[in-house]
Amino acid sequence: MLMKKRIYLWVPSENVHKPIISNAILNTKININILKAKIEPQEAFLILELNGDEDKVNEAIEYLSKYGEIEEISKVIKRDEEKCVDCGACITMCPVEAIKMDDDFSVVFDENECIGCKSCVKVCPFKAIEVDDI
């Protein structure tokens, strides 16, 4: 069964310069999208989206966990329903279209598509959006 899974990956300094992602792709034959990366000599932090057969995605996670710490992303974006007035300011700022306007002109957040870039947080005039710090 095909699946998509998003994970946080923290890589310690001893593994920063290793081709971890490319080897995971070559070894498991899945697609790995790097949604966000912060690479420094002392550590690296990545948000990855793994796409492929469920067994292969789990195999890739097992492989990646040998080189760093992994945490599955369950929910990135949070909206305060009481503060949000559905103005739509956040919609145009989302680079992955995780925020849309519904047929009844209410703002809809797709947690599965959010990459945690915080662009929506910066433009929300009512401070109704939070993104888990990554």
URBELQUI-V393812 format. One record per helix or strand. SS is the DSSP state (@ for helix, = for strand). FROM is the first residue (numbers start at 1). TO is the last residue. Records with the same first field share a line. If there is no record, write none. Layout:
SS: FROM-TO / FROM-TO
This chain:
=: 2-12 / 31-40 / 43-53 / 68-72 / 77-79 / 99-101 / 107-109 / 129-131
@: 13-15 / 20-28 / 54-65 / 91-93 / 119-123
